[in-house]
Each structure stands twice: as C-alpha cells, then as structure tokens.
Amino acid sequence: MKLHIIHYNDLHSHFDMWPRYMSFVKEHRTYDSLVFDLGDHADRVDPATEATKGKINTHLLNALMPTAVTIGNNEGITFPHDWLANLYTEADFPVLVSNLEAPFAKQGVIHELPTGKVGVFGLTAPYIELYGLLGWTIEEPFDVAAREIEHLRQEVDVLICLSHLGFYQDEELAMRFPELDLIIGAHTHHVLDDGVVKNGVLITQAGKHGQYAGEIYMNTDTGEKEAVLHSLHDYVEDEATAKLLDREQYLAEQQMKEPIGETSGLANDWFSESPFSQLLVETMRDWCDADIACVPAGILLGSLPPGPVSAFDLHRLCPHPINPCKVTMTGVELQTFLDEVKTDQFEQLKVRGLGFRGKLMGRMHYAGLAAHQPLEPTRNYTVVLPDMFTFGPLFPAIKEMPKEYFMPELLRDLLFERLSEKSEYNELHVRKP
C-alpha cells in the first residue's frame, strides 16, 4: 500500500501564512492524499478568532477540506465551554479526539482508500484540572491509545495517531506502542525536517505559525517511510483564500471596535509605576476576592489613550490567553516570591510560551500589599497571579501550592468588565481598602 499525507500544526491564528499553505495543498494534493491539521489552529491572540469565537478558523478549515483534524490546548482550555461546544457545528470534517468527551469529538476512524485501509485516531494534551474547570472530561492519552490500537490495528493496513501531546510524549507513545506506523505531532513546535523514527514508528512535526507544511510518503510493501518539510515562504498566496481572510477579518475588527466605555487615559510603562497595570492588578484582586494580587507591567503591551475604549483596544493591549489564578501561600513563601520578582533579572525576563504573547515581564504591580506592614511568616495569604506563574517553569515552588484557577475569564475580560459602561462590575465589586 502506498500512502501520501499532508500535515500542518500550531497555526495559532497566524493567518498571514494560511493562503500560502492553501497554495501548497492545491499544488501537492492528489485524489487519494490524506490531509490533517494537528490542532492549535485557533488562538485567541488574533482579533478575528476572538470576535468570531473561533468560527473563522472552522471556515478556513472547511475550505481546506481536511481528512480529519484534532484539537490543541488553545481550542481546548482557552475557549469557554460554549465556544468550544459550538466551534465545529458548521464543520465539514471530522474532529478526532479520542481522550476528550465532547459532542464534536470522534473516536478513531477507518479510511478506505483504493490501495488499502488507514486507521486514524486523535489525542490531545490532558490538562485534566483545567478541562475539568471548564466542564469537560479528558482522559490520560496512553490508556486511550491502548484502547484505540486494540480496536483498530487488526482492521487496517496503516495506523496513524494525530497527536497534540508534544514531541517527548510522542516518543513515549512510540516506545509503548510499536503497533503504530506513524505519529503526526504538534504542541511543542518541533521542526522535524525529515521526521524521527523511534521504535520503528515515524514521528513528524512541522514547527509553528505556518512556517512549514509537512509531507509523508509510506509504502507498506517495502517498509519505506519518508517525511519532509517544505518552507511555506517559498509559496505564493492563494488569491481566493486571501480574499476570504480579508473579508472575515474586516468584519470581526469592526465588531470589536464598538466602544464599550471611555477613560481619561491609562498610561503603562514596563519599568515604572503605571496606572493601567495598577488598574488591572486591583481588578484581579477584587474579582478573585483575594488578600493580594500581583501582575507585571509587561502583561499590558501599551497604554490606553484618552477617549472611547473598545474590546479591540483591550485585545490589542492584552492579547494573552492567560487566566487569573488564586494561590494560597504562607508569609514565608510569599516573601520568597516577592524577593524573586523585585530584581532586574525578573523585570528583563523574556518569556516564550506559557500563554504569554508579550516581550518581557517588566515591573511587578501589587494590590493589597501594604509596604509598611510586615508579612506574618506562618499566616496563609491568598495571592492572585497570572496563571503562567503557576505552571512550573518560572516559579517551580508555586506549582505545588494550593490554587484556584478562574476560568474561562482571561485577564482582558476582567478589564472589559471594569471599563464597560454596561457592566455591573463597579456595583458588585466594592472593595475594602
């Protein structure tokens, strides 16, 4: 059996590259090619994805006509429950996510081609606590993989896993399940130019943000497996796709530019005390009903000028899919954290990933922390932080502390409520000094 596959992953709503990908697909696709998207196609960092609740991404995928897609954590845990539940209602393609219980999520399927049968199933990264807070049930992927392999392996000539688990988990998957022929990966943004073979299983991944498209050629008669990446910068834009994008992005922008309120201006400077960052940190403390809140000025990418404020403005200035998280820590633990962030090293820290879409951290701002009042070493304090501080890489100790994530609201949603003239925020959140 000969097989040709085209794959793509982690667009993260970087739509500028999508018309080039469509050109690539139109040039390379044949009548029996399989075409897969590996998730994180949608990302709320883009205003059009935000305004359409991800529907623009579904429309683009419909035009692609993929064989199947799976979802990533950006669709799974940055979209509110109702957004994700409705994301694929207009989809003309199957969404394969065997370890997620959701109306749109399908188990493994068998594709019958002229030359043989191909089994395909999808797995996505199991952020169990966060999915649970959003009202979803997700399973550990390796248990589900065993179930799918048992169900499909004897029925097909080739067995493929669409994985949004990340490269290192894909390696583990290959070591545990040599029955797989191919793992098409995503999530960790690895650029695997010609793939990696682990335990006889070919693992592929095609970077991020539309840099590359992947192709895979397989021949079960000879045992050949070949993977290659193509730079999409070498391809011209597909004109019809570019026009579709321009229209949808324009309509989305106009919708988001409707004024929600007005301010006299809120300045923000990454390295000095700033009214805009102070407003955000006070809002975080009120919203989460905590003793203290902390947020670095780099979370806000600029200042709000005097005059009308729109959702588009807030999205532009706070584009991150970051939620507030209330952490319980002792006075000793809090003091250790405060000492760490009152340094030039922290303020100049450039962060990639963890949901952060800015440049660097900047100066920390506080609410509820009286400079003249010493912390009680054994007292428990509730401290609201951006959730990116709780995942481990930046502050390993905080990952182990008791915490409560506030979902689905993002930090910009809190600002929206604070600044919107129609919001009941100011009546509901009357805070003691």
C-alpha positions as CSV (number, residue, x, y, z in Angstrom):
1,M,0.0,0.0,0.0
2,K,1.3,3.5,-0.9
3,L,0.2,6.5,1.1
4,H,0.6,10.2,0.7
5,I,-0.1,12.6,3.6
6,I,0.0,16.4,4.0
7,H,0.1,17.8,7.6
8,Y,0.1,21.1,9.4
9,N,0.1,22.1,13.0
10,D,0.0,25.0,15.5
11,L,-1.1,27.8,13.2
12,H,-2.1,29.8,16.3
13,S,-4.3,32.0,14.1
14,H,-1.2,33.4,12.3
15,F,-3.5,33.9,9.3
16,D,-0.9,35.7,7.2
17,M,0.6,32.3,6.3
18,W,-2.6,30.4,5.7
19,P,-3.0,31.5,2.0
20,R,0.4,30.1,1.3
21,Y,-0.5,26.8,2.9
22,M,-3.6,26.6,0.7
23,S,-1.4,27.1,-2.4
24,F,0.9,24.3,-1.2
25,V,-2.0,22.0,-0.7
26,K,-3.5,22.7,-4.1
27,E,-0.2,22.0,-5.7
28,H,0.7,18.8,-3.8
29,R,-2.7,17.1,-3.1
30,T,-3.8,14.2,-5.2
31,Y,-7.2,12.5,-5.3
32,D,-6.1,9.9,-2.6
33,S,-4.0,12.2,-0.4
34,L,-4.8,12.4,3.3
35,V,-4.7,15.9,4.8
36,F,-4.6,16.5,8.6
37,D,-4.5,19.5,10.9
38,L,-3.0,18.8,14.3
39,G,-4.6,21.4,16.5
40,D,-4.0,24.9,17.9
41,H,-5.2,26.2,14.6
42,A,-7.3,28.7,16.6
43,D,-5.7,31.1,19.0
44,R,-7.5,34.0,20.8
45,V,-4.4,36.2,20.2
46,D,-6.0,37.1,16.9
47,P,-8.9,39.5,17.0
48,A,-10.8,37.6,14.2
49,T,-10.7,34.4,16.2
50,E,-11.8,36.3,19.3
51,A,-14.7,38.1,17.6
52,T,-16.0,35.0,15.8
53,K,-15.4,32.7,18.8
54,G,-13.2,30.6,16.5
55,K,-15.7,30.3,13.7
56,I,-13.2,31.9,11.2
57,N,-10.9,29.0,11.9
58,T,-13.6,26.5,11.1
59,H,-14.5,28.3,7.9
60,L,-10.8,28.2,6.8
61,L,-10.6,24.5,7.6
62,N,-13.8,23.9,5.6
63,A,-12.2,25.4,2.6
64,L,-9.1,23.2,3.1
65,M,-11.3,20.1,3.2
66,P,-9.1,18.1,5.6
67,T,-9.4,14.4,6.0
68,A,-9.6,15.0,9.8
69,V,-8.3,17.3,12.5
70,T,-7.6,17.1,16.2
71,I,-7.6,19.9,18.7
72,G,-4.9,21.5,20.8
73,N,-4.9,23.2,24.2
74,N,-5.7,26.6,22.7
75,E,-9.0,25.3,21.5
76,G,-9.5,23.1,24.5
77,I,-8.6,25.3,27.5
78,T,-8.6,28.9,26.3
79,F,-12.1,28.7,24.8
80,P,-15.1,29.0,27.2
81,H,-17.2,25.8,27.3
82,D,-19.9,27.2,25.0
83,W,-17.3,28.5,22.4
84,L,-15.7,25.0,22.2
85,A,-19.0,23.2,22.2
86,N,-20.1,25.3,19.2
87,L,-16.8,25.6,17.4
88,Y,-17.3,22.8,15.0
89,T,-21.1,22.9,14.5
90,E,-20.5,24.1,10.9
91,A,-17.5,21.8,10.3
92,D,-17.4,19.7,7.1
93,F,-14.7,17.4,8.6
94,P,-14.3,15.0,11.5
95,V,-12.7,16.2,14.7
96,L,-10.8,13.2,16.2
97,V,-10.1,13.4,19.9
98,S,-10.3,10.0,21.5
99,N,-9.4,11.2,25.0
100,L,-12.0,14.0,25.3
101,E,-15.7,13.6,26.0
102,A,-17.4,16.3,23.9
103,P,-20.2,16.3,21.3
104,F,-17.8,17.1,18.4
105,A,-15.0,14.7,19.5
106,K,-15.0,11.4,17.5
107,Q,-13.2,8.2,18.2
108,G,-10.8,6.5,15.8
109,V,-12.0,6.0,12.2
110,I,-11.0,3.9,9.2
111,H,-10.4,5.4,5.8
112,E,-10.8,3.1,2.9
113,L,-8.5,4.0,0.0
114,P,-8.1,2.3,-3.3
115,T,-4.9,0.7,-2.1
116,G,-5.9,-0.3,1.4
117,K,-7.3,0.8,4.8
118,V,-5.9,3.5,7.1
119,G,-6.9,3.8,10.8
120,V,-6.7,7.2,12.4
121,F,-7.3,8.5,15.9
122,G,-6.5,11.7,17.8
123,L,-5.1,12.6,21.2
124,T,-4.7,15.9,22.9
125,A,-2.7,17.1,25.9
126,P,-4.5,16.2,29.1
127,Y,-4.7,19.3,31.2
128,I,-7.1,17.4,33.5
129,E,-7.7,20.1,36.1
130,L,-8.2,22.9,33.6
131,Y,-10.5,20.9,31.3
132,G,-12.5,20.0,34.4
133,L,-12.9,23.6,35.5
134,L,-14.4,24.3,32.0
135,G,-16.9,21.4,32.3
136,W,-15.1,18.8,30.1
137,T,-13.8,15.3,30.9
138,I,-10.5,14.3,29.5
139,E,-8.6,11.0,29.9
140,E,-4.9,10.2,30.1
141,P,-3.8,9.6,26.5
142,F,-1.8,6.4,26.8
143,D,-4.7,4.5,28.2
144,V,-6.8,5.7,25.4
145,A,-4.1,4.9,22.8
146,A,-4.1,1.3,24.0
147,R,-7.8,1.1,23.6
148,E,-7.8,2.6,20.1
149,I,-4.9,0.3,18.9
150,E,-6.7,-2.8,20.2
151,H,-9.8,-1.7,18.3
152,L,-8.2,-0.6,15.0
153,R,-4.9,-2.5,14.4
154,Q,-6.2,-5.7,13.0
155,E,-8.6,-3.9,10.7
156,V,-6.2,-1.7,8.9
157,D,-3.0,-1.7,6.8
158,V,-1.7,1.6,8.3
159,L,-2.4,3.0,11.8
160,I,-1.9,6.7,12.4
161,C,-2.1,8.8,15.6
162,L,-2.8,12.5,15.3
163,S,-1.1,13.8,18.4
164,H,-1.3,17.1,20.2
165,L,0.8,15.8,23.1
166,G,4.2,17.2,22.2
167,F,7.3,15.5,20.8
168,Y,8.6,14.0,24.1
169,Q,5.2,12.4,24.8
170,D,5.1,11.2,21.1
171,E,8.5,9.5,21.8
172,E,7.0,7.8,24.8
173,L,3.9,6.8,22.7
174,A,6.1,5.2,20.1
175,M,8.1,3.3,22.8
176,R,4.9,1.9,24.3
177,F,3.1,1.1,21.1
178,P,5.2,-0.2,18.2
179,E,2.0,-1.2,16.6
180,L,1.6,2.4,15.4
181,D,3.0,3.1,12.0
182,L,3.0,6.9,12.2
183,I,2.6,9.7,14.8
184,I,1.9,13.1,13.3
185,G,2.7,15.6,16.1
186,A,2.2,19.1,17.4
187,H,2.2,21.2,20.6
188,T,5.9,21.6,21.2
189,H,6.6,23.3,17.8
190,H,9.4,21.0,16.9
191,V,10.8,21.4,13.3
192,L,11.5,17.8,12.4
193,D,12.9,18.2,8.8
194,D,12.8,14.5,7.9
195,G,11.0,13.1,11.0
196,V,12.3,10.9,13.7
197,V,12.0,7.1,13.9
198,K,11.5,5.7,17.4
199,N,11.0,2.0,18.0
200,G,10.1,1.6,14.3
201,V,7.4,4.4,14.5
202,L,7.9,7.5,12.4
203,I,7.2,10.8,14.3
204,T,6.7,14.0,12.4
205,Q,6.0,17.7,13.3
206,A,6.0,20.9,11.3
207,G,7.1,23.8,13.6
208,K,4.5,26.6,14.3
209,H,2.8,29.7,12.9
210,G,2.6,28.4,9.4
211,Q,6.4,28.2,8.8
212,Y,6.2,24.7,7.2
213,A,3.9,22.2,5.7
214,G,4.8,18.5,6.1
215,E,4.6,15.6,3.6
216,I,4.8,11.9,4.4
217,Y,5.2,9.1,1.9
218,M,4.7,5.5,3.0
219,N,4.9,2.1,1.2
220,T,3.8,-0.8,3.3
221,D,5.1,-3.3,0.7
222,T,8.7,-2.1,1.0
223,G,8.5,-0.7,4.6
224,E,9.6,2.8,3.3
225,K,8.6,5.8,5.4
226,E,9.7,9.2,4.3
227,A,9.0,12.6,5.9
228,V,9.8,16.1,4.5
229,L,9.1,19.7,5.5
230,H,8.5,22.5,3.0
231,S,9.1,26.2,3.8
232,L,5.8,28.0,3.0
233,H,7.7,31.2,2.4
234,D,8.5,29.7,-0.9
235,Y,4.9,29.6,-2.0
236,V,2.7,32.5,-3.3
237,E,-0.6,33.2,-1.6
238,D,-3.8,31.6,-2.8
239,E,-5.9,34.5,-4.0
240,A,-9.3,33.2,-3.0
241,T,-8.1,32.4,0.5
242,A,-6.6,35.8,0.9
243,K,-9.9,37.5,-0.1
244,L,-11.9,35.3,2.3
245,L,-9.5,36.2,5.1
246,D,-9.6,39.9,4.4
247,R,-13.4,39.9,4.5
248,E,-13.7,37.9,7.7
249,Q,-11.0,39.8,9.5
250,Y,-12.5,43.2,8.5
251,L,-16.0,42.2,9.8
252,A,-14.5,40.9,13.0
253,E,-12.5,44.0,13.6
254,Q,-15.5,46.3,13.0
255,Q,-17.5,44.3,15.5
256,M,-14.8,44.6,18.2
257,K,-14.3,48.3,17.6
258,E,-17.7,49.2,19.0
259,P,-17.0,51.4,22.1
260,I,-17.7,49.8,25.5
261,G,-16.8,52.8,27.7
262,E,-14.5,55.8,28.0
263,T,-11.4,56.7,30.0
264,S,-9.3,59.8,30.6
265,G,-6.3,57.7,29.5
266,L,-4.4,54.9,31.3
267,A,-0.6,55.0,30.8
268,N,1.6,51.9,31.1
269,D,5.4,51.8,31.3
270,W,7.1,48.4,31.7
271,F,9.7,49.7,34.2
272,S,7.8,52.2,36.4
273,E,4.6,52.5,38.4
274,S,1.8,52.6,35.8
275,P,-1.9,53.4,36.2
276,F,-3.0,50.8,33.7
277,S,-1.2,48.0,35.4
278,Q,-2.4,49.2,38.7
279,L,-6.0,49.1,37.5
280,L,-5.5,45.6,36.3
281,V,-4.0,44.3,39.5
282,E,-6.7,45.9,41.6
283,T,-9.3,44.3,39.4
284,M,-7.7,40.9,39.7
285,R,-7.8,41.2,43.5
286,D,-11.4,42.2,43.6
287,W,-12.6,39.7,41.0
288,C,-10.9,36.7,42.8
289,D,-11.7,38.0,46.3
290,A,-8.1,37.6,47.5
291,D,-5.8,39.2,50.0
292,I,-3.2,40.3,47.5
293,A,-2.8,40.4,43.7
294,C,0.4,40.7,41.6
295,V,0.9,41.4,37.9
296,P,3.9,42.5,35.9
297,A,3.6,45.6,33.7
298,G,4.7,43.6,30.7
299,I,1.3,41.8,30.6
300,L,0.0,45.1,29.1
301,L,1.6,45.9,25.8
302,G,0.9,49.6,25.8
303,S,-1.2,52.5,27.1
304,L,-4.9,53.3,26.7
305,P,-5.2,56.8,25.2
306,P,-8.0,59.2,26.4
307,G,-11.4,58.7,24.8
308,P,-13.5,55.7,23.9
309,V,-12.4,52.2,24.8
310,S,-13.3,49.1,22.7
311,A,-12.9,45.3,23.0
312,F,-10.4,45.7,20.1
313,D,-8.3,48.0,22.2
314,L,-8.2,45.7,25.1
315,H,-7.4,42.7,22.9
316,R,-4.5,44.6,21.3
317,L,-3.0,45.6,24.6
318,C,-3.7,42.3,26.5
319,P,-3.7,39.5,23.8
320,H,-2.6,36.6,26.0
321,P,-4.8,33.6,26.8
322,I,-4.0,34.0,30.5
323,N,-6.4,33.5,33.4
324,P,-6.2,34.7,36.9
325,C,-5.2,32.1,39.5
326,K,-5.6,32.4,43.3
327,V,-2.7,30.7,45.1
328,T,-2.6,30.1,48.8
329,M,0.9,30.6,50.3
330,T,2.4,31.3,53.7
331,G,4.0,34.6,54.6
332,V,7.5,33.0,54.2
333,E,6.6,31.6,50.7
334,L,5.1,35.0,49.7
335,Q,8.2,36.9,50.8
336,T,10.4,34.5,48.8
337,F,8.3,35.2,45.7
338,L,8.4,38.9,46.3
339,D,12.2,38.9,46.6
340,E,12.4,37.0,43.3
341,V,10.3,39.4,41.3
342,K,11.9,42.6,42.8
343,T,15.0,42.1,40.6
344,D,16.3,43.4,37.3
345,Q,16.6,39.8,36.2
346,F,12.9,39.3,36.5
347,E,11.9,42.6,35.0
348,Q,14.1,42.0,31.9
349,L,12.9,38.3,31.6
350,K,11.8,37.5,28.1
351,V,9.3,34.7,28.2
352,R,8.2,32.4,25.3
353,G,5.2,30.2,25.7
354,L,3.0,29.7,28.8
355,G,0.3,31.7,27.0
356,F,2.4,34.9,27.1
357,R,2.3,37.0,23.9
358,G,4.3,40.0,25.1
359,K,8.0,40.9,25.1
360,L,9.2,40.8,28.7
361,M,7.9,40.8,32.3
362,G,8.5,44.4,33.5
363,R,7.9,45.8,36.9
364,M,5.6,44.0,39.3
365,H,2.5,45.8,40.5
366,Y,0.6,44.9,43.6
367,A,-2.8,45.3,45.2
368,G,-3.5,44.6,48.9
369,L,0.2,44.6,49.9
370,A,0.9,47.4,52.4
371,A,4.6,48.3,52.2
372,H,4.6,49.4,55.9
373,Q,3.0,46.2,57.1
374,P,5.3,43.2,57.5
375,L,4.1,39.7,56.4
376,E,3.2,37.2,59.1
377,P,5.5,34.2,58.4
378,T,3.0,31.4,59.3
379,R,-0.2,33.1,58.1
380,N,-1.8,31.8,54.9
381,Y,-2.3,34.5,52.2
382,T,-4.4,34.3,49.1
383,V,-2.5,35.8,46.2
384,V,-3.8,36.3,42.7
385,L,-1.3,35.8,39.9
386,P,-1.3,35.4,36.1
387,D,-1.7,31.6,35.6
388,M,1.6,31.4,33.7
389,F,3.3,31.8,37.1
390,T,1.8,28.6,38.4
391,F,2.8,26.1,35.7
392,G,6.3,25.4,37.0
393,P,9.0,26.8,34.6
394,L,9.0,30.3,36.1
395,F,8.3,29.5,39.8
396,P,8.6,25.8,40.5
397,A,7.5,26.2,44.1
398,I,4.2,27.8,43.2
399,K,3.2,24.8,41.0
400,E,3.0,22.7,44.2
401,M,0.9,25.3,46.2
402,P,-2.9,25.1,46.6
403,K,-4.5,27.1,43.9
404,E,-7.8,28.0,42.2
405,Y,-8.0,28.9,38.5
406,F,-10.6,31.3,37.4
407,M,-11.9,30.2,34.1
408,P,-12.9,30.9,31.4
409,E,-12.2,34.6,32.1
410,L,-9.0,36.0,30.7
411,L,-7.2,39.0,32.1
412,R,-8.5,41.2,29.3
413,D,-12.1,40.0,30.2
414,L,-11.6,41.5,33.7
415,L,-10.5,44.8,32.2
416,F,-13.5,44.7,29.9
417,E,-15.8,44.3,32.9
418,R,-14.0,47.0,34.8
419,L,-14.2,49.5,31.9
420,S,-17.5,48.7,30.3
421,E,-20.3,51.2,31.0
422,K,-22.9,48.3,30.8
423,S,-21.1,46.1,33.3
424,E,-22.3,45.6,36.8
425,Y,-18.7,45.3,37.9
426,N,-18.4,48.5,39.9
427,E,-21.6,47.8,41.8
428,L,-20.7,44.2,42.6
429,H,-17.1,44.7,43.5
430,V,-16.9,47.4,46.2
431,R,-13.6,46.6,47.9
432,K,-12.4,47.4,51.3
433,P,-9.1,49.4,51.2
